[in-house]
Amino acid sequence: MKMSQAAGDVTTATGSVVPSLDEPTRDGGCFGWLVVLGAHICQLFVFGAYQAIGPLFVVIQRHFEETSARTSWIIALLASVASGLGPLSNIFVKKIGFRMTVFIGTIISSTGYCVSAFAHEIEFLYLSIGLTVGFGYALIMPPSMSIIAYYIQKKFEVANALATVAASLAVFIFPPLLQTLIDNYGWRGSLIVFSALNAQMGISAALFRAPEEGIRNEGTPEVGDDDAKRSPKCLTGTVEMCDFRLFARHPSFSVFTFASTLSIGIGYQSLAVHLLARAEDKRLGSSTDTSLIVSIFGLAGIVGRLVHPLILHFTKKCTRNINVYAFSLCFAGACNLMSPLATDYTSYIAYASLLGISAGIFLSMMTVIVRDIVGTESMTAACGIVGFFLAIGSLIGPPCAGYIYDVTDDYDNSFYFYGCLLAFGGLMIFVLEPYTTRHRGTAGKATNVTLGDPDRHRVYVAEMATQTGP
């Protein structure tokens, strides 16, 4: 039976029908919400794993009798590789589509966890968890963040909240689960079980029936003949696939990326891991009690991720989304700077709750801010680029914090380090982003006066071609 093509659909060169950007599925169709479910499952593991791996971090450090700084390199490599190879995932998506990219990433990451159970030196874990699992997650992370925008438009903030809440849910679920697995099977058996759980992201791969052909045709910026002549073919292809020209087209994107690298990449990425280690260092309770602190941190993150659409709804008339993002960074920084006041179990739970709520807000808002700045068609490339720079910060942050503890023998100094960077990133956005917005607006007006509106010019040429023929 031949199905009629809906108005607005696009027929690709292969003959397949691709939903256009205005199709109703983008506003919450049934399959669109299944895509949100798939993204939720991916982010449950990708963003939650290295935040919830605290119990393993402590046990592995004791087993190999290593320093906190050397053990932190496992998390640093995992986070940095997963984020740093984000632009590579954009190339995979354009070549083989969302579904196969996520499926390949799932196989690689599960294999990395499984072989880690046979490690006899901590350097092996650098390779198996840090590099192998990190590479698998690099293929999954940007697609799972950007695919939602191709199916949900009007309710994007809500859909994004439902997907990203998985990261905080993982922090709430995984620490006690991992602690139970460690108590019963040891850390080696725990890694094998976690490998099997991680493989469930294959379900997401099945759900990601995204408009791959449309993304390939619409998501890559056009390059003129003159540009192609001036650039080597391989370099031109890399720039098109990774789209680093977003920095030139969107100055606010440059400010957002740099501020996020300082505040989140360096200042936040390993915070959940050291949150548990600090509680044990302060002897605030048993191992079960300290694992519960990380779970409460994750539960607070769930609250932050779920309430951020409401916050954006009530603040949209008085301020922009990026300002809410900057304020949440500053608030998280202030929480860390005041964290030495949390000297008992109850006050430490209060501190972890406030930090978790603010972290849930700014982490879930990153995708919203990226879409606000660069638009839907460039989201996959932009998320990959942001991830690349976050990786640089992730490579620096955990070892620095571990080194500060090794030198001073006090986790308070590490958390001062976290707090200053988080607050500085938020202040940077408050100060610099309005300037880049005004500068871009002035430049845009000057360009329109001199050259005219490029979009209007292309429409005029297309209309003339239609009227006069080839």
Buried (B, 14 or more C-beta within 10 A) or exposed (E): EEEEEEEEBBEBEEEEBBBBBEBEBBBBBEEBBBBBBBBBBBBBBBBBBBBBBBBBBBBBBEBBEBEBBBBBBBBBBBBBBBBBBBBBBBBBBBEEBBBBBBBBBBBBBBBBBBBBBEBEEBEBBBBBBBBBBBBBBBBBBBBBBBBBBBBBBEBBBBBBBBBBBBBBBBBBBBBBBBBBBBEEBEBEEBBBBBBEBBBBBBBBBEBBBBBBBBBBBBBBBEBEEEEEEEBEEEEBBBBBBBBBBBBEEBBBBBBBBBBBBBBBBBBBBBBBBBBBBBBBBBEBBEBEEBBBBBBBBBBBBBBBBBBBBEBBEEBEEEEBBBBBBBBBBBBBBBBBBEBBEBEEBEEBBBBBBBBBBBBBBBBBBBBBBBBBBBEBBBBBBBBBBBBBBBBBBBBBBBBBBBBBBBEEEBBBBBBBBBBBBBBBBBBBBBEBBBEBBEEBEEEEEEEEEEEEEEEEEEEEEEEEEEEEEE
